[in-house]
Every structure is written in C-alpha cells, then in structure tokens.
Amino acid sequence: MGKDVCMFDLVVWEAAFLKMVGRLFGARVVCAGVQGSRARGEAHEDSDVDAVLILDELSAQDLADYRAGLQTLPYAELACGFVSGKRELAAWEPSELISFYFDTVPLSGDLEFIRPALTREAAERAVLSGACGVYHACCHACLFGGAAELRPLQKAVFFILRVKRFAETGDFVIRETDLMMLLDGEDRNVYSLLVQPGGQPSGKPFPTELAGALLRWSGRLIMQYGGG
C-alpha cells in the first residue's frame, strides 16, 4: 500500500466520502454511511472501510461514477461496501436486512424505510440460513480442507449469534465484546473455541473438538429454526 494505514482517520475519510457522494449524486442520496469493523470500532490497521450508498434509483452509469469517485478518496485501496437503489433494498430478502440495518452508521439520510421488515420471522430465517452455511463449511473443511478453514467461521458465527439474540429478545448487540458478556451455554462454548488465539500447529491432528462443537451447534440451530 502506498500510505501508512496506521494513520487512517475514519472521521476524515467519512467527510471526504460525504463530499464525494454529494457532488456526484446530490439530493438522490437516500442514505450514505459506513458499517463493518470500522463502524463498530473493532477494526485492525488494514481493515476495509465498508461504505454504504443507497440512491433513489441505481444505474450502470451511477456505478461507474461512484467507482471513479471512490478512487479519489484517501486510502482508496481500503474501500468496499454496498450500493443499491432504494426500491430494490426495500424489496430485499428481509433476513439479510437485519444485520445490514443495525451495522450501518448513517452519515447522511437513513435506512428507516427498511425498519418494518426487521421482524422476528426474518431474524429466525437469518439464523437458519447462517447455521446452514456454517454446517456446510464445517463439513467441507473436515472432508476436503483443513484446520485453517475452521477459524474463519468466527465471523459467520458472530453474525448468527447477534441475529439469534435479536430473534429471541428484540435486542441487537453491535460489538463483539458486548456480545461475549451476554453469551452462555453452548453459544458461549462454541464462540470461545473460535476466538482462542493461535491456529492448529502443523503436524498435529485435525482439531476435532472445534469441528465437533461447530457441527453440533449449527446442526441444532438448523433443527430448531428449520422446524425439524
């Protein structure tokens, strides 16, 4: 990278981002914001900057203009994120909107037009979908991959646990440190195994304890939320 990423200043980046989207799209901006680890205050020095841009409607020319605009920002190499037209996002699969809504910090406009879609039923579908993904990934790692493929599932499990709590209590927890204090039982056990530092040493047996915990946990969620 051409710049010292340690010097990244989110406030400065956000101001430049807002100026850029305002210049390009003006009153067409429904919501402009940030999400992900930067917004949660959990970023590493080389973490991406997840930008959100929702326009009144979206065209291929808008995408081209936005792409060029992102390249003018400081630390452009870190930029990623989500862009959509308002109508498309309003009709989006609701189970995918829960984490999106709560994770996004609006800098201009808001996402309140999708708030009614964030129901308990949508949250339960999100838990089921996420658990199916973890179950499959765990099986794939055990059969065709290796130990290195298991620990990256921490992020997926984190997202599942947040939306699971929302389905059960209506409370959405943004940060990992806050969530960890609320976990108990099997949820706490499986997540604690994933966040243990270090990987599996070379030459050691496959981490069957972690694989088994993931398989049992995700399988139970599939049966519970899938009606099995």
C-alpha positions in Angstrom: 0.0 0.0 0.0 1.2 3.5 -0.8 0.3 5.0 2.6 0.7 4.2 6.2 -2.6 2.5 7.1 -1.9 3.1 10.8 -2.6 6.8 10.2 -6.1 6.1 8.9 -8.6 8.6 10.3 -12.2 7.5 9.9 -13.6 10.9 10.6 -11.5 12.4 7.8 -12.4 9.6 5.5 -16.1 10.0 6.2 -16.0 13.7 5.5 -14.3 13.1 2.1 -16.8 10.3 1.3 -19.8 12.5 2.0 -18.4 15.4 0.0 -17.8 13.0 -2.9 -21.3 11.4 -3.0 -22.9 14.8 -2.5 -21.0 16.1 -5.5 -21.9 13.1 -7.7 -25.5 12.4 -6.6 -26.8 15.4 -4.6 -30.4 15.0 -3.4 -30.6 11.5 -4.9 -28.7 10.1 -1.9 -31.2 8.3 0.3 -28.5 7.1 2.8 -24.7 7.3 2.9 -22.9 5.6 5.7 -20.3 3.2 7.0 -20.6 -0.3 8.5 -18.4 -3.2 9.5 -15.5 -3.3 11.8 -14.6 0.4 11.2 -18.1 1.5 12.3 -18.1 -0.9 15.3 -14.7 0.4 16.5 -13.2 -3.1 16.1 -11.0 -2.5 13.0 -7.4 -3.6 12.6 -5.0 -1.3 10.9 -5.6 -2.9 7.5 -9.3 -3.4 7.8 -11.5 -2.5 4.8 -13.8 0.6 5.0 -17.3 -0.7 4.3 -19.2 2.2 2.7 -23.0 2.2 2.2 -24.7 4.2 -0.5 -28.4 4.0 -1.3 -29.7 6.1 -4.1 -33.2 6.9 -5.2 -32.5 4.6 -8.1 -29.4 3.0 -9.4 -28.0 2.7 -13.0 -24.8 1.3 -14.5 -23.6 4.9 -15.1 -24.1 5.6 -11.4 -21.9 2.6 -10.6 -19.2 3.9 -13.0 -19.3 7.4 -11.5 -19.3 6.0 -7.9 -16.3 3.7 -8.7 -14.4 6.7 -10.0 -15.4 8.8 -7.0 -14.1 6.1 -4.6 -10.7 6.2 -6.2 -10.4 9.9 -5.3 -10.7 9.2 -1.6 -7.8 8.8 0.9 -6.9 5.2 1.3 -9.0 4.3 -1.7 -7.5 0.8 -1.6 -9.4 0.0 1.6 -12.8 1.0 0.2 -15.5 -1.7 -0.3 -19.1 -1.9 0.7 -22.7 -2.0 -0.5 -24.6 0.1 -3.0 -28.3 -0.2 -4.1 -31.3 1.6 -5.3 -34.0 2.4 -2.7 -36.7 0.2 -4.2 -34.5 -2.8 -4.6 -33.4 -2.6 -1.0 -36.9 -2.1 0.2 -37.8 -5.4 -1.5 -34.7 -7.2 -0.4 -34.8 -10.6 1.4 -35.7 -9.4 5.0 -33.4 -12.0 6.7 -30.4 -10.2 5.1 -31.5 -6.7 6.2 -31.3 -7.1 10.0 -27.5 -7.1 10.4 -27.3 -4.6 7.5 -29.6 -2.1 9.2 -28.1 -2.3 12.7 -24.5 -2.4 11.4 -24.9 0.7 9.3 -24.0 4.1 10.8 -25.7 6.7 8.6 -23.8 9.8 7.8 -26.4 11.3 5.6 -30.1 10.2 5.3 -31.2 7.0 7.0 -32.5 3.4 6.5 -35.7 3.7 8.3 -37.7 2.7 5.2 -36.5 -0.9 5.8 -37.2 -1.0 9.5 -40.6 -2.6 9.2 -39.0 -5.6 7.5 -36.9 -6.4 10.6 -39.3 -8.9 12.1 -38.8 -11.9 14.4 -39.6 -14.2 11.5 -36.9 -12.5 9.4 -34.4 -12.9 12.2 -35.3 -16.6 12.5 -34.7 -17.1 8.8 -31.4 -15.4 9.1 -30.3 -17.8 11.9 -31.4 -20.8 9.8 -29.6 -19.6 6.7 -26.4 -18.8 8.7 -26.4 -22.1 10.5 -26.8 -24.0 7.3 -23.8 -22.1 5.9 -21.6 -22.9 9.0 -22.7 -26.6 9.0 -21.8 -27.0 5.3 -18.5 -25.1 5.7 -17.5 -27.3 8.7 -18.3 -30.5 6.8 -16.3 -29.2 3.8 -13.3 -28.4 6.0 -13.3 -31.7 7.7 -13.5 -33.7 4.4 -11.7 -31.6 1.8 -9.9 -28.7 3.5 -8.1 -28.3 6.8 -7.9 -26.7 10.2 -7.2 -23.3 8.6 -10.8 -23.3 7.2 -12.5 -23.5 10.6 -11.3 -20.4 12.5 -12.5 -18.0 9.8 -16.0 -19.2 10.6 -15.8 -17.0 13.7 -17.2 -14.1 11.7 -20.1 -16.1 10.5 -20.9 -17.4 14.0 -20.6 -13.9 15.4 -23.3 -12.7 12.9 -25.5 -15.7 13.7 -25.3 -15.1 17.4 -26.2 -11.4 17.0 -29.3 -12.1 15.0 -30.2 -15.1 17.2 -30.3 -12.8 20.2 -32.4 -10.3 18.2 -34.9 -13.1 17.3 -35.1 -14.2 21.0 -35.1 -10.8 22.7 -35.5 -8.0 20.2 -32.1 -6.6 21.3 -29.4 -6.3 18.7 -25.8 -6.2 20.0 -23.4 -4.5 17.8 -19.9 -5.2 19.3 -18.2 -8.5 19.9 -17.0 -7.5 23.4 -20.6 -6.7 24.4 -22.0 -9.9 22.9 -19.4 -12.1 24.6 -20.6 -10.9 28.0 -24.2 -12.0 27.2 -23.5 -15.5 25.8 -24.0 -18.6 27.9 -24.3 -22.3 27.4 -23.4 -23.8 24.0 -23.4 -20.4 22.3 -20.6 -19.3 24.6 -18.7 -22.5 24.4 -18.6 -22.6 20.6 -17.6 -19.0 20.2 -14.9 -19.2 22.9 -13.4 -22.1 21.0 -13.3 -20.0 17.8 -11.7 -16.9 19.4 -8.9 -18.8 21.2 -5.6 -17.4 19.9 -3.4 -19.3 17.5 -4.1 -21.9 14.9 -3.6 -25.6 14.8 0.1 -26.4 14.9 1.4 -28.2 11.8 1.7 -31.9 12.2 -1.0 -32.1 14.9 -4.3 -33.9 14.5 -7.3 -32.1 13.0 -9.0 -30.0 15.7 -11.9 -32.4 16.2 -13.1 -30.6 19.3 -13.7 -27.4 17.4 -15.2 -29.2 14.4 -17.4 -31.2 16.7 -18.6 -28.2 18.6 -19.4 -26.3 15.4 -21.2 -29.3 13.8 -23.4 -29.9 16.9 -24.2 -26.2 17.4 -25.0 -25.4 13.8 -27.0 -28.7 13.5 -29.1 -27.9 16.5 -29.9 -24.4 15.2 -30.9 -25.9 11.8 -33.3 -28.3 13.6 -34.6 -25.6 15.9 -35.1 -22.8 13.4 -35.9 -25.1 10.4 -38.7 -26.9 12.2 -37.0 -30.2 12.2 
